[in-house]
């Protein structure tokens, strides 16, 4: 399996730190609003990478954080006259809803920055002790020039960075030993959340959180660190500097970055009025269509979002789902018998599409070519499966199709929708169980409905339900 390593700028054979295991860290969103479709691309892309590793038998430890303390969160909290904690918790919950809609699997661990402050204080203390950081009036800065390999990920020269890199400059830059030094800890301002530290009551800089979370949940060296290409510099560059200066070893073996997403050939921005959230997209399309769209191009290629391309994605996904539905329909009328010799031969030929799918994924997770292989399998299914086929042959083809699409996170074998009268009957049964104080049965019915995509909400007016 080969993947493109941003660090070396070439495709490399994947060799895990520990045989049979993959330790993967993906930078998550800052939770101050609904996630936008730019956030969705790395979520979908690296969820697919994870799924493929699992398909190949690896034990994957996948960590993706939520940044729940940040200037944008604090600004939003002040605007709404609520706490920053209320804002972050609200939008973490909303983000998880969108992730579920996109069929993004929950991470092995979703750490929160506010729950890892002690670890950040500890790492900052280590960096000061080792001479890589220093304190000025309650602010702690990383001494960038103390890390000789700074710039190795972004391939930027330190001297060239002295001018024009506004992203590195922070309030109090005149106190810094060098304009390129960046903040590890900053004192609180009026009305901001703060935590104790040896230097001041304050909060961490943005970069330190990922270094600490990665070390805590994955170890000092990981296999893959990933995120959008906008994070290469300065965020990931600073993570490398902090982590390797603190731990004394290589931080991540492989760095993966997805390319930008444009809207109708323009950069997404609120000022242009083309800023689209995942929640808004869900009002027009099933989020499976958004996922299919995201995987229709290689993750390192820029991707342009447009209504025409989304319609094409909807049609493409429908072709795959229809093939699965047709197989299920044929199975309902097929004879319950084993494959014939001809069917065994035909099924063996379908292995070629699996090989094509795997070859695409092994070549730097080329999902565009993997989707093409799925379409080839669909065409083969549509031409070889009919009313005369055995149930065993139809079942085998369906399982093969579902197995490949599951790697892509595409749900093609959907559960049948429940009839409203059946839902109401189960709700009535649950209400009766609650009156009889049979709460175990009531919970069982709620879970049964949830498993079929029905969410119950107990209100003063009675039980309301909606589809997930």
N, C-alpha and C positions, 0 to 999 in steps of 0.2 A: 504494500500500500504506500503510495507516494502522496505527500502533501506539500504545498508551497509554504515555505518558511519565510516570513517577512524579514526575519533576522539576517538570513543569508541571501535572500532574494532568489532562491532557486527551489525546485522541487527536490524533496529528500525522502528517502525511505523511512517510514515510521518505525522506530524502535523504541518501545516503552521503557521507562525507567525501571519498572518492575514487570517481569514477564506476566502476561495475561491480564494486566490491569492498566487502566487509563485514568490518570488524574488530570482533570480539566477544569479550568476556571474561566468563566465568561462574565465580563462586566455587565451588570444589570442597570436598570434605569434609575434616574433620580425622580422620586415619586412626589410630584407637586401638581400633577394634572393627569388626564387620561393619556395613555401612551399613544404616540403617533406612529404612522406606518414606517418611519425611519427606524424607530425602536424595534418594530416588528421584524425587520429583516434579519438582524443578528439572532433574535430569539428563534426564528424558524430555521435559519441556516444551521446554527450550531446544535439545535435540538436534533436536526437531521443527521449531523455528524455523529452525535452521541448515539442515535438509534442505529446507525450503521456499525459502529464499534460493537454495540450490544448484539446485533445480528451476527457479527463475526465471532461472537463468544467471549468478548472482553468483559471484565468486571469494571464498570465505569463509575467513578466517583465524580459527579458533576456538581460544581458549586457555582452559584450565580447570586450576587448580592443585590440588595436594595439600598440605595443611598437615601437614608431617611433623615439626614441633617445636612442642610445646604442653604445658601443664600436665597435660592428661588423658593424653597419651602418656607423659609422664614418670611419672605416678602408676601407670599400667598396667605400665610397665617395672619399677618398684620392686616392685610386687606379685608379678610373675613372676620377679624377680631376673634380668632380662636387660637388654640395652641398649635405649635409646629407638629407636635405629636399627633394631634387630631387630623391634620392635613395628610401626614405621611401614612397613617393607618388607613384613612379613607381611600387613598389612591393605590396603596398596596393591594387592598381588596379588589378595587376596580381593575387593576393590572392583572391580577390572577384570573378574573372573569374573562378578560380578553385572551389571556394565554390559553385558558381552557377552550375557548371558542376556536382558537387557531390550532388546537390539539398539540400544544407545546407541553411536554411532560414536566411536572414539578421537578425542580433540581433535587439532588440528594440532600442538599442543604441550601436554604435561602437566608444567609446571615444578614442582619441589619446593622448598619454602622453604629447606631446608638447603643447596641448591646455588646459592642467590641471595643469600647473606649479604653478599658484597662489594658488590653493587649496593645493598643496604639501608644499609650503612655509608656508602656514597657519598651516597645521597639524604639521609640524616640529617645528614651533614656540610654539605650544601648548605643544608638548612633552618636549621641553626644559623647559618651564615654570613649568611643573609638575614634573620635575626632572628625566624624563626618557631619556633625551638626553643631549648632551653637544657639544660645539664647540672647535676645536683645529686648529688654523691656517687656518681658512676658511672651514674646513671639519667638518660636523656635524655627530656624531655617536649616535646610540641608545645604551643606557646603559642596556645591556641584563639582567643582574642580578637584575635590578629594577623590572622586570616583573616576579613575583614568579612562574607563570605557564608555563614559557618557556620550550618547549620540550613536551608539552602535546599532540600535534598532531603526531609528529614523534616518540614519546615515547623514547626520548633520554634524558640522564641525563647530566645536565650542566657540571659537573666535568669531565665526560667522553669525553666531546667535546673539552676540552682544548688542546688536541693533535690530530693530524691527520685529522682535518676538514679544509682542504685548501680552501673549498668553502666560508668559513667565513672570510678568511684573505684578506686584501686589502692593497694597497700601503699606507704607513704611519701607519702601524700597531703599530710601536713603540710609536706613539703618543697616542694610545688608553689607557684608564684606565684598560681595560681588553681585552685580545686577542679575546674574543668572541663577543665584541661589533661590530656592523655592520654599514655601511655607509648609512646615510639618504641624505646627500648633499655633493658634492665634487667640489672643485675649477676647473675652466677650464684649459685646456692645450692649447698650441699654435695650432691654426687651428681648434679648436673644437667649436661647437655651444654653446652658454652660455646665461643664464638668470640672471637678478638681484635678489639678496637676501640680507638679513641683514648680512649674514656671508661672502659671496664672490660672484663674478660673476662666475657662474658655472652651474651645472645641477644636477638633483636628482639621488639618487641611484635607482636601479631597483625595490626594494621591495615596496617603498612608493607609487608608482603610483597606484597599484591595491587597496590599502587601501583607497586612496582618491577618485578614480573613483567609487568604490563600495558605499562609503558613500554618494557621491553626487547624484548618479542616482538610488540607491536602499534604502538608509537609513542606520542608524547606526547598525541595525541588519538585517541580511538576512537569507533566508531559506537555500539555497544551494550554496556552493562555490565548483567549480570543476576544474579539469585539469588533466594532465598526472601525473603518480606516481613519476616522476622525480622532480616534483615541491613540494612534501611534505616537503622536507628539502633541503635548508633552506628557499626557497621562501615563502611557505604558513605558515611555522612556524613563520617567521619574520612578515608576514602580520598580523597574530593573535596578536603578541606582540604589534605592532604599533597601530593597530585598537583598541584593548581592553584597552591599556594604555591611548590612546587619548580619547576614547568615554566612558570608564567606564562601558561597558556592553559587553555581549557575542557577538562576531562578526558574526559567522555563526553557525546555529544549526546543519547542516549536511555538511560533507565534502566527496566528491566523487572523486575518482581517477581511471583512466583507466590504465591498465597494459601496459608494453612495447610491441613494435612491432619489431620482428626480420626479417631478410632477409635470406632465405635459412638456417635457424637455426643459424645465426650469428648476432651479434649486428650490426645495421646499422652504417657505418662510412665511411667517405671519404677515409681514409687510406686503407681500405679493398676494395675499389672500388665498394661497393654495395649500395652506397647512391642513392636513387631513389626519384625524385620529382614527385608530382602529375601531372605536365605538361607532363613529360616523359611517365607516365602511360597512359595519355589520348591519346597518339599517338598509343597505342596498343589496348586499350580497351575503351569502353564507360565508363565514370566515375560512372555510375550507377552500373556497375559490381564491381568497387572498393568499393562502399558503401555497396553492398550486401555482399562482402567478409568481410568487417569490422564488419558487424552485425551477421556474421555466428558463432561467438564465444561470450561468455559472456565478458562484458567489463573489468572485473577484471582478466580475464585469459590472459596470454601471448599469442600473436598471431604471427604466422609465415607466412610471405609473400613468395610465390613461384609461378612459372608459372603454375604448376599443380593445385594449389589451386585456382588461378585466373580463369583457364579454367573451373574448377568445379563450380565456382561461376557464370561464364558466362552461363553455361548450366542450372544451377539452376534458375537463373533469367529468362532465356528464357522459361522455363517451365511455370512460372507464367504469363509472357507476352503472351505466346501462348494461355493459357486458357482464358485470357481476350479477345484476338483477335478472338478466336473461338466463344465466346459468342456474340461479335459484328457481326460476320458473320451470325450466326444463327438468330439474331434479324432482320437482313436485309430481311430475307425470312419468318419470323414467322408471325402468325396471330395476329392481333392487338386485343387481347382479355385478359380478366382477368384470373388470375390463377384458375386452377381447384382445386377441394377439395384435390386431390392427390398432386398437386403442392404446395398448401398451407402447407400441412403436411410435404412435402419434404423440403420446405424452413424453416419451423420451426425447423427441425432437424439440419439445417446448423448453427443454433445458438450455438450449442455445440462447433463449431470451434472458434467462437468469444469468448466464455467463456474460451477456452483453451488459446487463444491468450492473453486475459486480465490477466488470472492467471499467465502466464509467465512474463508479463510486471510488474505485481504487486509484483512479487517476485524479487526485486532488478533489474528490467529492464533486464530480461533474454531474450535478443533478439534471442539467438540461439533457444530456445524453442518456441518463438513467430513465428520465421520463419518456424519451424516445423509445427505449427498450420496452417499457411498459406498454406503449402504444402498439409496438410490434407484437407483443404477447396478446393484446386485445384483438388485434386483427386476426391472429391465428385462432384464438378462441371462437371468434365469430364465424370463421370459415370451417372449423372442424367439429364444433359442438352443435348438435341438432336433436330433434325429437327421437331419433333412433339411438342416441348415445346412452351408454349405461350410466347409472347413478354414480358408480365409482369413478368413472372417467370425468364426469361433470364436477364431482366433489374435489377431485385432485387438481383440476384446472382452477377452480375457485380458490382453493387453499394456496396455490402458487401465486395467483394474482393478489390475494389479500396479503400474503407474506411480503411481497415486494412493495406494495403500496403502503404497508404499515411502516416500512423503513423510511418512506418519505413523509410519514405522518398523515397520509390521506386515508380517510375512512370511506371505504367503498362498500363494505358489508354492513349497511345501516340497520338498526333495529326498527321493527315496524312501529309506526305511530299508534299510540293507544287511542281508542274511541273515547269521546268525551263522556259517554254514559258509563264506560268502564272506570274512568277516572273518578267520576262522582260516586260510583258504588264503593270503590276502595276508600274514598274520603269518609263516606258514611260509616263504613265498617271501622275505620280508625277512630271516628268520633265516639262510636259505641264502646270501643275498647277503652278509650280514655275515661268515659263515664263509669265504666266498671273497674277503673283504676288498674287496668291491664296495660301498663305503660310499655312493657316489653313488646306486646303485639302491636301497639300503636307505633312504636319506633320501627318495628319490622316493616309495617305498611308504608311508613314514610320513606324508608330506605329503598323499598321495592319501587315506589313511584320515582324516586330520585334516579334510580338505576335505569329507568325508562325515560329519563329526561324531563320529569315533571317536578317542579319545585313548589312546595307548600308554604304558605305564609299564614300563621295564626293571627287574626286581627279581632278587634272588638265586634266587628260586624259578622264574624265567622271565618271559615277557612277559605282563603283565596289560593288559586293555583295558576302557574304559568309554565310555559315550556322553557327549558334551560337554553 
